[in-house]
């Protein structure tokens, strides 16, 4: 089992933007790590406190995560933190070595983790 990190940023707190960005993030995590939905054990999504228009898990369900345990939570409200960010921590059943796991940071969120962003 491996844990995979990812994040993306949306331009505004609008339902369609949250759904599209989350679907893109999930698809990239799967593609870059050569995973199927059936390989995913669970996903924890968080959003910054300024995103309240929709749960990111709704997007994951729409792209095939019907039987994957999903949880959404709010990030702590740290002054000066990057706004409008959706993060994920996915646990997947894979034999891929840890050093070959591809963490995915898209859009403005790529600035969050230059050290591990692929």
C-alpha positions as CSV (number, residue, x, y, z in Angstrom):
1,X,0.0,0.0,0.0
2,X,1.2,3.5,-0.8
3,X,-0.1,7.0,0.1
4,X,-0.3,9.6,-2.7
5,X,-0.6,13.3,-2.2
6,X,-2.1,15.8,-4.5
7,X,-3.6,19.3,-4.7
8,X,-5.1,21.8,-7.0
9,X,-6.4,25.3,-6.8
10,X,-9.7,26.7,-8.2
11,X,-10.3,30.3,-9.3
12,X,-13.5,30.7,-7.3
13,X,-15.7,28.9,-4.9
14,X,-18.1,27.7,-7.6
15,X,-19.6,24.2,-7.6
16,X,-18.7,23.4,-11.2
17,X,-15.1,24.6,-10.7
18,X,-14.7,22.4,-7.6
19,X,-16.1,19.4,-9.4
20,X,-14.0,19.9,-12.5
21,X,-10.7,20.5,-10.6
22,X,-11.3,17.5,-8.3
23,X,-12.1,15.2,-11.3
24,X,-8.9,16.4,-13.0
25,X,-6.8,15.9,-9.9
26,X,-8.2,12.3,-9.3
27,X,-7.6,11.4,-13.0
28,X,-4.1,12.7,-12.9
29,X,-3.3,10.7,-9.7
30,X,-4.6,7.6,-11.3
31,X,-2.8,8.1,-14.6
32,X,0.6,9.2,-13.3
33,X,0.7,6.2,-10.9
34,X,-0.8,3.7,-13.4
35,X,-3.7,2.9,-11.1
36,X,-7.2,1.7,-11.6
37,X,-10.1,2.9,-9.4
38,X,-10.1,-0.7,-8.0
39,X,-6.6,-0.1,-6.7
40,X,-7.7,2.8,-4.5
41,X,-8.3,1.9,-0.9
42,X,-9.5,5.3,0.3
43,X,-9.2,9.0,-0.3
44,X,-9.2,11.9,2.2
45,X,-10.1,15.2,0.6
46,X,-9.6,18.6,2.3
47,X,-10.4,22.1,1.2
48,X,-9.4,25.4,2.5
49,X,-12.1,27.1,4.5
50,X,-13.0,29.4,1.6
51,X,-14.4,26.4,-0.4
52,X,-17.9,25.5,0.6
53,X,-19.8,25.2,-2.7
54,X,-19.5,21.4,-3.0
55,X,-17.8,18.3,-1.5
56,X,-14.8,17.1,-3.6
57,X,-16.0,13.5,-3.0
58,X,-19.0,14.3,-5.2
59,X,-16.6,14.6,-8.2
60,X,-14.8,11.4,-7.3
61,X,-18.1,9.5,-7.1
62,X,-19.0,10.9,-10.6
63,X,-15.7,9.5,-12.1
64,X,-16.2,6.0,-10.7
65,X,-15.3,6.0,-7.0
66,X,-18.7,4.6,-6.0
67,X,-17.4,1.9,-3.6
68,X,-14.2,3.7,-2.4
69,X,-14.4,5.1,1.1
70,X,-14.1,8.9,0.8
71,X,-13.9,11.6,3.4
72,X,-14.0,15.4,3.1
73,X,-12.7,17.8,5.8
74,X,-11.6,21.4,6.1
75,X,-8.0,22.5,6.4
76,X,-7.1,24.6,9.3
77,X,-7.4,28.4,8.6
78,X,-3.8,29.5,8.7
79,X,-3.3,33.2,8.1
80,X,-1.6,33.8,4.7
81,X,-2.2,30.2,3.4
82,X,-2.9,29.7,-0.3
83,X,-6.6,30.2,-0.9
84,X,-9.1,27.9,-2.7
85,X,-7.1,24.7,-2.5
86,X,-8.4,21.2,-2.8
87,X,-6.0,18.5,-1.4
88,X,-6.2,14.8,-1.4
89,X,-4.4,11.9,0.3
90,X,-5.1,8.7,-1.5
91,X,-4.2,5.2,-0.2
92,X,-3.7,2.7,-3.0
93,X,-2.8,-1.0,-3.4
94,X,0.3,-0.9,-5.5
95,X,3.6,-2.6,-5.7
96,X,5.2,0.6,-7.1
97,X,8.2,1.5,-4.8
98,X,7.8,4.7,-2.8
99,X,10.4,6.6,-4.8
100,X,8.3,6.0,-8.0
101,X,5.0,7.3,-6.5
102,X,4.0,10.4,-8.4
103,X,2.4,13.1,-6.2
104,X,0.3,15.5,-8.3
105,X,0.1,19.2,-7.8
106,X,-1.9,21.1,-10.4
107,X,-2.7,24.7,-11.3
108,X,-1.6,27.2,-8.6
109,X,-1.2,24.4,-6.1
110,X,2.0,23.3,-7.9
111,X,3.7,26.0,-5.8
112,X,2.9,24.2,-2.6
113,X,5.3,21.3,-2.9
114,X,8.1,21.9,-5.5
115,X,10.0,19.1,-3.7
116,X,7.6,16.3,-4.6
117,X,5.4,17.7,-7.4
118,X,5.7,15.8,-10.6
